[in-house]
Amino acid sequence: MNGYLDLYTIGLAEPILTIIELIQGDNVETQIVYGPDQRALEIRGYVPPPLSAELKAAQEDQDKYVRKRPAPIAGQPSGPLTIPPP
């Protein structure tokens, strides 16, 4: 949005918008702890807002249409099937 405003005002709005951006907002420090498999284990410093009832209902409706992959059976290869040449 600010980029379009800069183009429209030929950059004259930039000093005013910079001051406004500095005044509003909060500085939040977030720390993410990763495990050895590069997956996030813990997120500190950020607490997301609670989900609304409408969002929860929408997610439940979407889950009805998501196709679940079957869990692999132990001992079977999980990669694509390869057929050796004759």
LUMROVO-762729 format. One record per atom (N, C-alpha, C): residue number from 1; residue in three letters; atom name; x negated, y, z. Coordinates in steps of 0.2 Angstrom, whole numbers. Example, Ala and Ser with C-alpha at 12.3 -4.5 7.8 and 13.67 -1.06 7.14 Angstrom:
residues 2
REC  num  residuo  atomo      x      y      z
REC    1      Ala      N    -66    -28     39
REC    1      Ala     CA    -62    -22     39
REC    1      Ala      C    -66    -16     39
REC    2      Ser      N    -64    -11     35
REC    2      Ser     CA    -68     -5     36
REC    2      Ser      C    -64      0     39
***
This chain:
residues 86
REC  num  residuo  atomo      x      y      z
REC    1      Met      N     -4     -6      0
REC    1      Met     CA      0      0      0
REC    1      Met      C     -4      6      0
REC    2      Asn      N    -10      6      4
REC    2      Asn     CA    -14     12      5
REC    2      Asn      C    -18     13     -2
REC    3      Gly      N    -19      8     -5
REC    3      Gly     CA    -23      8    -12
REC    3      Gly      C    -18     12    -17
REC    4      Tyr      N    -12     10    -17
REC    4      Tyr     CA     -7     14    -22
REC    4      Tyr      C     -7     21    -20
REC    5      Leu      N     -6     22    -13
REC    5      Leu     CA     -6     29    -11
REC    5      Leu      C    -12     33    -13
REC    6      Asp      N    -18     30    -13
REC    6      Asp     CA    -24     33    -15
REC    6      Asp      C    -24     35    -22
REC    7      Leu      N    -22     30    -26
REC    7      Leu     CA    -21     32    -33
REC    7      Leu      C    -16     37    -35
REC    8      Tyr      N    -11     37    -31
REC    8      Tyr     CA     -5     42    -33
REC    8      Tyr      C     -7     49    -31
REC    9      Thr      N    -11     50    -25
REC    9      Thr     CA    -13     56    -23
REC    9      Thr      C    -20     58    -25
REC   10      Ile      N    -23     54    -29
REC   10      Ile     CA    -30     55    -32
REC   10      Ile      C    -35     55    -26
REC   11      Gly      N    -34     51    -21
REC   11      Gly     CA    -39     51    -15
REC   11      Gly      C    -38     56    -10
REC   12      Leu      N    -33     60    -10
REC   12      Leu     CA    -33     66     -6
REC   12      Leu      C    -29     63      1
REC   13      Ala      N    -26     58      1
REC   13      Ala     CA    -22     55      7
REC   13      Ala      C    -27     51     11
REC   14      Glu      N    -33     49      9
REC   14      Glu     CA    -38     45     12
REC   14      Glu      C    -40     48     19
REC   15      Pro      N    -42     54     20
REC   15      Pro     CA    -44     56     26
REC   15      Pro      C    -38     56     32
REC   16      Ile      N    -32     58     29
REC   16      Ile     CA    -26     57     34
REC   16      Ile      C    -25     50     36
REC   17      Leu      N    -25     46     31
REC   17      Leu     CA    -23     39     32
REC   17      Leu      C    -28     35     37
REC   18      Thr      N    -35     37     36
REC   18      Thr     CA    -40     35     40
REC   18      Thr      C    -39     36     47
REC   19      Ile      N    -37     42     49
REC   19      Ile     CA    -36     45     56
REC   19      Ile      C    -30     41     58
REC   20      Ile      N    -24     40     54
REC   20      Ile     CA    -19     36     57
REC   20      Ile      C    -20     29     58
REC   21      Glu      N    -24     26     54
REC   21      Glu     CA    -26     19     55
REC   21      Glu      C    -31     18     61
REC   22      Leu      N    -35     23     63
REC   22      Leu     CA    -39     23     69
REC   22      Leu      C    -35     23     75
REC   23      Ile      N    -29     27     75
REC   23      Ile     CA    -25     28     81
REC   23      Ile      C    -21     22     83
REC   24      Gln      N    -18     19     78
REC   24      Gln     CA    -14     13     79
REC   24      Gln      C    -17      7     79
REC   25      Gly      N    -14      2     82
REC   25      Gly     CA    -16     -5     83
REC   25      Gly      C    -21     -6     89
REC   26      Asp      N    -22    -12     90
REC   26      Asp     CA    -26    -15     96
REC   26      Asp      C    -32    -19     93
REC   27      Asn      N    -37    -18     97
REC   27      Asn     CA    -43    -23     95
REC   27      Asn      C    -42    -29     99
REC   28      Val      N    -42    -35     96
REC   28      Val     CA    -42    -41     99
REC   28      Val      C    -48    -45     97
REC   29      Glu      N    -51    -48    102
REC   29      Glu     CA    -56    -53    101
REC   29      Glu      C    -54    -60    101
REC   30      Thr      N    -55    -64     96
REC   30      Thr     CA    -53    -71     95
REC   30      Thr      C    -59    -75     95
REC   31      Gln      N    -59    -81     99
REC   31      Gln     CA    -64    -86     99
REC   31      Gln      C    -61    -92     96
REC   32      Ile      N    -65    -95     92
REC   32      Ile     CA    -62   -102     89
REC   32      Ile      C    -68   -107     91
REC   33      Val      N    -66   -112     94
REC   33      Val     CA    -71   -118     96
REC   33      Val      C    -69   -123     91
REC   34      Tyr      N    -75   -125     87
REC   34      Tyr     CA    -74   -131     82
REC   34      Tyr      C    -77   -137     85
REC   35      Gly      N    -75   -143     83
REC   35      Gly     CA    -77   -149     85
REC   35      Gly      C    -83   -152     80
REC   36      Pro      N    -86   -157     81
REC   36      Pro     CA    -91   -160     76
REC   36      Pro      C    -88   -161     69
REC   37      Asp      N    -81   -162     69
REC   37      Asp     CA    -78   -164     62
REC   37      Asp      C    -76   -157     59
REC   38      Gln      N    -78   -151     61
REC   38      Gln     CA    -76   -145     59
REC   38      Gln      C    -69   -143     59
REC   39      Arg      N    -65   -146     64
REC   39      Arg     CA    -58   -145     65
REC   39      Arg      C    -58   -140     71
REC   40      Ala      N    -53   -136     71
REC   40      Ala     CA    -53   -131     77
REC   40      Ala      C    -50   -135     83
REC   41      Leu      N    -54   -134     89
REC   41      Leu     CA    -52   -138     95
REC   41      Leu      C    -48   -133     99
REC   42      Glu      N    -50   -127     99
REC   42      Glu     CA    -47   -122    104
REC   42      Glu      C    -47   -115    101
REC   43      Ile      N    -42   -111    102
REC   43      Ile     CA    -42   -104    100
REC   43      Ile      C    -41   -100    106
REC   44      Arg      N    -45    -95    108
REC   44      Arg     CA    -45    -91    114
REC   44      Arg      C    -44    -84    111
REC   45      Gly      N    -40    -80    115
REC   45      Gly     CA    -39    -73    114
REC   45      Gly      C    -33    -71    110
REC   46      Tyr      N    -30    -75    106
REC   46      Tyr     CA    -24    -74    102
REC   46      Tyr      C    -19    -78    104
REC   47      Val      N    -13    -75    106
REC   47      Val     CA     -7    -78    108
REC   47      Val      C     -2    -76    103
REC   48      Pro      N      0    -81     98
REC   48      Pro     CA      5    -79     93
REC   48      Pro      C     12    -78     97
REC   49      Pro      N     16    -74     94
REC   49      Pro     CA     23    -73     96
REC   49      Pro      C     27    -79     96
REC   50      Pro      N     32    -80    100
REC   50      Pro     CA     36    -86    100
REC   50      Pro      C     40    -87     94
REC   51      Leu      N     41    -93     91
REC   51      Leu     CA     45    -94     85
REC   51      Leu      C     52    -92     86
REC   52      Ser      N     55    -89     81
REC   52      Ser     CA     62    -87     82
REC   52      Ser      C     67    -93     81
REC   53      Ala      N     73    -93     83
REC   53      Ala     CA     77    -98     81
REC   53      Ala      C     78   -100     74
REC   54      Glu      N     79    -94     70
REC   54      Glu     CA     79    -95     63
REC   54      Glu      C     74    -98     60
REC   55      Leu      N     67    -97     62
REC   55      Leu     CA     61   -100     59
REC   55      Leu      C     61   -107     61
REC   56      Lys      N     63   -109     67
REC   56      Lys     CA     63   -116     69
REC   56      Lys      C     68   -120     65
REC   57      Ala      N     74   -117     64
REC   57      Ala     CA     79   -121     60
REC   57      Ala      C     77   -121     53
REC   58      Ala      N     73   -116     50
REC   58      Ala     CA     71   -117     43
REC   58      Ala      C     65   -122     43
REC   59      Gln      N     61   -123     48
REC   59      Gln     CA     56   -128     47
REC   59      Gln      C     59   -135     48
REC   60      Glu      N     64   -136     52
REC   60      Glu     CA     67   -142     53
REC   60      Glu      C     70   -144     46
REC   61      Asp      N     74   -139     43
REC   61      Asp     CA     77   -140     36
REC   61      Asp      C     71   -142     31
REC   62      Gln      N     66   -139     31
REC   62      Gln     CA     60   -141     26
REC   62      Gln      C     57   -147     28
REC   63      Asp      N     57   -149     34
REC   63      Asp     CA     54   -156     36
REC   63      Asp      C     58   -162     33
REC   64      Lys      N     65   -161     31
REC   64      Lys     CA     69   -166     29
REC   64      Lys      C     66   -168     22
REC   65      Tyr      N     63   -163     18
REC   65      Tyr     CA     62   -164     11
REC   65      Tyr      C     54   -165     10
REC   66      Val      N     50   -165     15
REC   66      Val     CA     43   -167     15
REC   66      Val      C     42   -174     14
REC   67      Arg      N     39   -177      9
REC   67      Arg     CA     38   -184      9
REC   67      Arg      C     31   -185     13
REC   68      Lys      N     32   -190     17
REC   68      Lys     CA     27   -192     22
REC   68      Lys      C     23   -198     18
REC   69      Arg      N     16   -197     19
REC   69      Arg     CA     12   -202     16
REC   69      Arg      C     12   -208     21
REC   70      Pro      N     12   -214     18
REC   70      Pro     CA     11   -220     23
REC   70      Pro      C      4   -220     26
REC   71      Ala      N      4   -223     32
REC   71      Ala     CA     -3   -223     36
REC   71      Ala      C     -7   -229     32
REC   72      Pro      N    -13   -228     31
REC   72      Pro     CA    -17   -233     28
REC   72      Pro      C    -18   -239     33
REC   73      Ile      N    -18   -245     30
REC   73      Ile     CA    -18   -251     34
REC   73      Ile      C    -25   -253     35
REC   74      Ala      N    -27   -255     41
REC   74      Ala     CA    -34   -256     43
REC   74      Ala      C    -37   -262     39
REC   75      Gly      N    -43   -261     36
REC   75      Gly     CA    -46   -266     32
REC   75      Gly      C    -45   -265     25
REC   76      Gln      N    -40   -261     23
REC   76      Gln     CA    -39   -260     16
REC   76      Gln      C    -43   -253     13
REC   77      Pro      N    -45   -253      7
REC   77      Pro     CA    -49   -247      5
REC   77      Pro      C    -44   -242      4
REC   78      Ser      N    -46   -235      6
REC   78      Ser     CA    -41   -230      5
REC   78      Ser      C    -42   -226     -1
REC   79      Gly      N    -47   -227     -5
REC   79      Gly     CA    -48   -224    -11
REC   79      Gly      C    -44   -226    -17
REC   80      Pro      N    -45   -223    -23
REC   80      Pro     CA    -41   -226    -29
REC   80      Pro      C    -43   -233    -31
REC   81      Leu      N    -39   -236    -34
REC   81      Leu     CA    -40   -243    -36
REC   81      Leu      C    -44   -243    -42
REC   82      Thr      N    -49   -248    -42
REC   82      Thr     CA    -53   -248    -48
REC   82      Thr      C    -53   -255    -50
REC   83      Ile      N    -52   -256    -56
REC   83      Ile     CA    -52   -263    -59
REC   83      Ile      C    -58   -264    -63
REC   84      Pro      N    -62   -269    -62
REC   84      Pro     CA    -68   -271    -65
REC   84      Pro      C    -67   -272    -72
REC   85      Pro      N    -71   -270    -77
REC   85      Pro     CA    -70   -272    -84
REC   85      Pro      C    -71   -280    -85
REC   86      Pro      N    -67   -282    -90
REC   86      Pro     CA    -68   -290    -91
REC   86      Pro      C    -74   -292    -94
***
